[in-house]
């Protein structure tokens, strides 16, 4: 299914083609503060429609995930990095940034990123 989404101010817009069966709530030090609900897909399924130059990048810890956020409004609609034990580049989509979705449609899986 194709979804469109973006940041709060509209500077960043994207489209992603993915099936969302569940979303992940991570308790790592950044996700717990930002309240992201994430869904994952191969990076090739994500297309930035506008504002790629408005995305800032933040990395911490082992620096394997690129947490991207809008330089204007600060919202983090997506990230990307290599999947564990794989060379496949994955996109992490913050489903809270998708247009016109019902978040209650997906079960939430708790992930202990704090202990990783």
VENDA-V167937 format. One record per residue. N is the residue number from 1. PHI is phi as a letter, one per 40 degrees, with the letter a starting at -180 (NA if undefined). NEAR is the number of other C-alpha atoms within 12 Angstrom. Layout:
n: (N,N)
phi: (PHI,PHI)
near: (NEAR,NEAR)
This chain:
n: (1,2,3,4,5,6,7,8,9,10,11,12,13,14,15,16,17,18,19,20,21,22,23,24,25,26,27,28,29,30,31,32,33,34,35,36,37,38,39,40,41,42,43,44,45,46,47,48,49,50,51,52,53,54,55,56,57,58,59,60,61,62,63,64,65,66,67,68,69,70,71,72,73,74,75,76,77,78,79,80,81,82,83,84,85,86,87,88,89,90,91,92,93,94,95,96,97,98,99,100,101,102,103,104,105,106,107,108,109,110,111,112,113,114,115,116)
phi: (NA,c,b,b,a,i,c,c,c,g,c,b,b,a,b,b,b,a,c,b,b,a,b,b,b,b,b,c,c,c,c,c,c,c,g,c,b,b,b,b,a,d,d,c,c,b,b,c,c,a,g,d,c,c,c,c,b,b,b,a,f,c,f,b,b,c,c,b,a,c,c,c,b,g,c,b,c,a,a,a,i,c,c,d,f,a,c,c,c,b,b,b,b,c,c,c,b,c,c,f,b,c,c,c,c,b,c,b,c,c,b,c,c,c,c,c)
near: (12,18,28,30,33,38,34,21,20,26,26,34,32,31,28,35,24,26,18,28,19,21,27,30,31,27,22,21,19,22,26,19,13,21,21,33,35,39,38,32,33,25,26,19,24,30,26,29,19,19,23,24,17,26,30,23,25,23,18,13,15,11,13,19,23,27,31,31,34,30,23,18,18,24,31,42,50,46,37,33,30,22,18,12,8,10,12,16,23,28,34,39,45,40,43,32,35,33,22,13,17,13,23,13,13,20,17,20,17,19,19,15,17,15,9,12)
